[in-house]
Amino acid sequence: MKLFIFLAFIVATMAIYESERLLDQAIDQLELELAAQGEKDIFFQNDLDEVLFVNWSCDRQSLMSQESTWSGGLSVALEKVEVGGTLSNTEKKEFTYQYMDRAFSFTKIQPNSFLEESTGLNCKRVFVDIWTIKPNGAINKFMSGSGVDEGELVIVSGTADAPLYDKTFEVCGGDKCGCKKNKCWKTCMGISKCDTKFANNYQAKQHYYRFSTSYKSWIDGGKQGDGGRVIQGARSQFLHSDGKVKCTKDRECKPSFGCKGACLLWG
């Protein structure tokens, strides 16, 4: 009987722990969305080594109509230039790139770069299409009519053949959090602000990977070489001597960074 009571206690404790964990996750997500309130832009981070072509609209049907027009035009144009011969993969890729670049109002995002754009007048949510061009010249539409809200960041990673995307409110646009005097900050206690630190070791390593070439190469290369030196170099690259996070742009900071010290009022 005692064993049964003990096991029941363990099960109940685990259930409570799991409920608290899920509640914490829900609160964290809500805090991130609240942190993004007041931001009037959408953000894109292209972590590919290829150009991204992006288009968006407040109206999903309008977006689909635009795509139908230009994709049909591209097919006709390719047929014309291939009369009497076949384009190589390199030639087809270059032709497709030039066609999309010249003929339509796509927004181009250069490799390994960041873009901040307005959603448009009275538009709180837009529908977004994103394409890459594969090495064989084929168009790869991997994000289709996906809703993106004000204050949201779309991160594209992977390869042009197999791109991946993630949407998150973990982005600072300078309203609720951002970069000032080479230090990340966020709102604190509603009306105050605080300089920030990494909330945990995982967040630090994630930051090192995104913004440190040497750390990314060390991880991608199977962690060969002097790891201690690489990590220490990343720390000095991204942290001030007092542990506050260094930055040059708002996007390098996150609303989930912890406060480093007390809340202060500053301008």
C-alpha positions in Angstrom: 0.0 0.0 0.0 2.8 2.4 0.9 4.5 1.6 -2.4 1.3 2.4 -4.3 0.9 5.7 -2.4 4.5 6.6 -3.2 4.1 5.8 -6.9 0.9 7.8 -7.0 2.7 10.7 -5.4 5.5 10.5 -8.0 2.9 10.4 -10.9 1.1 13.4 -9.5 4.3 15.3 -9.0 5.3 14.6 -12.6 1.9 15.7 -13.9 2.2 19.0 -11.9 5.7 19.5 -13.2 4.5 19.0 -16.8 1.6 21.3 -16.4 3.9 24.0 -14.9 6.3 23.5 -17.8 3.6 23.9 -20.4 2.2 27.0 -18.6 5.7 28.5 -18.6 6.1 27.9 -22.3 2.7 29.6 -22.9 3.7 32.5 -20.8 7.0 32.8 -22.5 5.3 32.9 -25.9 2.8 35.5 -24.7 5.6 37.6 -23.4 7.4 37.5 -26.8 4.2 38.5 -28.6 3.7 41.3 -26.2 7.3 42.4 -26.6 6.6 42.7 -30.3 3.5 44.8 -29.9 4.1 48.4 -31.1 6.4 47.2 -33.9 5.0 48.2 -37.2 7.3 46.2 -39.5 8.0 42.6 -40.5 11.5 41.2 -40.6 13.4 38.7 -42.7 16.7 37.0 -42.0 18.3 35.2 -45.0 20.8 32.7 -43.7 21.3 31.1 -47.2 24.2 31.6 -49.5 21.6 32.4 -52.2 19.3 35.4 -52.9 15.7 35.1 -51.7 12.8 36.6 -53.7 9.9 37.7 -51.5 6.5 39.1 -52.2 3.6 39.8 -49.8 0.2 41.4 -49.7 -2.6 42.0 -47.2 -4.9 40.1 -49.6 -4.1 36.4 -50.2 -6.1 36.3 -53.4 -4.2 39.2 -54.8 -0.9 37.5 -54.0 -2.0 34.3 -55.9 -3.1 36.3 -58.9 0.2 38.1 -59.1 2.1 34.8 -59.0 -0.1 33.3 -61.7 0.7 36.2 -64.0 4.5 36.2 -63.6 5.0 32.4 -63.5 3.1 32.1 -66.8 5.2 34.8 -68.3 8.4 33.1 -67.2 7.4 29.8 -68.8 6.7 31.5 -72.1 10.0 33.4 -71.9 12.0 30.3 -71.2 10.4 28.4 -74.1 11.4 31.3 -76.5 15.0 31.4 -75.5 15.3 27.6 -75.6 14.1 27.3 -79.2 16.8 25.5 -81.2 18.7 24.4 -78.1 18.6 23.8 -74.4 20.0 26.1 -71.8 22.5 24.7 -69.4 21.6 24.7 -65.7 23.8 27.7 -65.1 22.3 29.6 -68.0 18.7 28.7 -67.0 19.4 29.9 -63.4 20.9 33.2 -64.6 18.0 33.7 -67.0 15.4 33.0 -64.3 17.2 35.3 -61.9 17.4 38.2 -64.3 13.7 37.7 -65.3 12.5 37.8 -61.7 14.9 40.7 -60.9 13.9 42.8 -64.0 10.2 42.1 -64.8 8.4 42.1 -61.4 8.3 44.0 -58.1 9.9 41.3 -56.0 11.8 42.2 -52.9 15.3 40.7 -53.1 17.1 39.7 -49.9 20.8 39.2 -50.4 22.6 36.1 -48.9 23.3 36.3 -45.2 21.5 39.6 -44.7 18.6 41.1 -42.8 15.6 43.1 -44.1 13.0 45.2 -42.3 9.9 46.2 -44.2 6.5 47.8 -43.6 3.4 45.7 -43.8 1.5 48.5 -45.5 -1.2 51.0 -44.6 -3.7 49.6 -42.1 -2.4 46.1 -42.5 -1.6 44.2 -39.3 -1.0 40.8 -41.1 0.4 40.1 -44.5 0.5 36.9 -46.6 4.1 36.0 -47.7 5.5 34.0 -50.6 9.3 33.3 -50.7 11.3 31.6 -53.5 14.8 30.5 -54.2 16.3 29.5 -57.5 17.8 26.0 -57.5 21.2 25.2 -59.0 19.3 23.7 -62.0 17.5 26.9 -62.6 14.1 25.7 -61.3 12.1 28.0 -59.1 11.6 26.7 -55.6 8.6 28.2 -53.8 8.9 27.0 -50.2 6.8 29.5 -48.3 3.3 30.0 -49.8 0.8 32.6 -48.6 2.0 32.2 -45.0 0.6 34.8 -42.6 3.2 37.1 -41.0 2.1 39.6 -38.3 3.6 43.0 -37.4 6.7 42.5 -35.2 7.3 39.0 -36.6 10.6 37.7 -38.0 11.0 35.1 -40.8 14.3 33.2 -40.6 15.3 31.2 -43.7 18.1 28.6 -43.4 19.2 25.4 -45.1 20.0 25.4 -48.8 18.5 26.7 -52.0 17.4 23.1 -52.8 16.0 22.5 -49.4 15.3 25.8 -47.5 13.7 25.9 -44.1 11.9 28.7 -42.5 10.9 29.6 -39.0 8.7 32.5 -37.7 9.3 34.1 -34.4 8.6 37.2 -32.3 12.1 36.9 -31.0 13.2 40.1 -32.7 13.8 43.7 -31.5 12.8 46.6 -33.7 13.7 49.4 -31.4 10.4 49.9 -29.6 10.2 47.4 -26.8 13.8 46.3 -27.1 16.9 47.1 -29.2 20.4 48.3 -29.3 21.7 51.6 -27.7 25.3 52.7 -27.0 26.5 49.2 -28.2 24.4 47.4 -25.5 21.2 45.4 -25.9 18.2 46.7 -23.8 14.6 45.8 -23.2 11.6 47.3 -21.4 11.5 46.5 -17.7 8.6 46.9 -15.3 6.5 48.5 -18.0 8.1 52.0 -18.0 11.7 51.4 -17.2 14.5 49.9 -19.3 17.5 47.6 -18.5 20.6 46.5 -20.2 20.5 42.8 -20.9 22.5 39.6 -20.6 22.1 36.1 -22.1 19.2 34.4 -20.2 21.0 31.0 -20.3 23.9 29.1 -21.9 21.8 27.8 -24.7 20.8 31.3 -25.7 24.4 32.4 -25.7 25.5 29.6 -27.9 22.6 30.2 -30.3 23.7 33.9 -30.5 27.3 32.9 -31.1 26.3 30.5 -33.9 24.2 33.1 -35.7 26.6 36.0 -35.6 30.1 34.5 -35.1 31.8 33.1 -38.2 34.5 31.3 -36.2 32.0 29.7 -33.8 29.7 28.6 -36.7 32.7 27.1 -38.5 33.8 25.3 -35.4 30.3 23.8 -34.9 29.7 22.9 -38.5 33.2 21.5 -38.8 32.5 18.9 -36.1 34.1 21.0 -33.3 37.6 20.3 -34.4 40.5 22.3 -32.9 40.8 24.5 -29.8 37.1 24.8 -28.7 38.0 26.7 -25.6 39.7 29.4 -27.6 36.8 29.6 -30.0 34.2 30.0 -27.2 36.3 32.5 -25.4 36.7 34.5 -28.6 32.9 34.4 -29.1 32.3 35.6 -25.5 34.7 38.6 -26.0 33.1 39.3 -29.3 29.5 39.5 -28.0 29.8 40.4 -24.3 31.1 43.5 -22.5 33.4 42.9 -19.5 30.4 43.3 -17.2 28.4 40.6 -19.0 26.1 42.9 -20.9 25.4 41.9 -24.5 27.2 43.8 -27.2 25.4 44.9 -30.4 25.4 47.3 -33.3 21.9 46.7 -34.6 18.5 46.2 -32.9 18.1 42.8 -34.6 21.1 41.4 -32.7 19.1 41.6 -29.5 16.1 39.6 -28.2 13.1 40.4 -26.0 13.9 37.2 -24.0 17.4 38.4 -23.0 17.5 38.7 -19.2 18.0 42.0 -17.3 21.6 42.6 -16.3 21.1 44.6 -13.1 18.3 46.8 -11.9 15.6 48.5 -14.0 16.6 52.1 -14.8 15.0 55.1 -16.5 17.2 56.4 -19.3 16.7 58.1 -22.6 
